Amino acid sequence: MAGSSKQKKTLAVTMAMYFAEKGYLVTPQEFSSDPIRPPLVKVSTVKKIFNSWSIMVAFTRSFCPELMRGLTDKKPIAVDPLAELQAKTAKAE
């Protein structure tokens, strides 16, 4: 049974905040193993309320467009600030 409208809206806001904090749209596998995921929210909870992960993502994009704007499905490449600084100083010399 799908969740109520209130449950969907509440979970959509929670997930939009989580995605915005992460900086990209995580996969269900990454979400399951993430230690800082929202409390009491599991993949099974998402599937119980929305019936699938992709429907939750689509609903969240339409319900919270300002938070979801600019997020991609790809994980951003982490840049090591120390390595970047060393590269800049090496070029300057």
Secondary structure, DSSP 8 states (H G I E B T S, - for coil): ----HHHHHHHHHHHHHHHHHHTB---HHHHHH-TTS-TT--HHHHHHHHSSHHHHHHHHHHH-HHHHTT-BSS------HHHHHHHHHHHH-
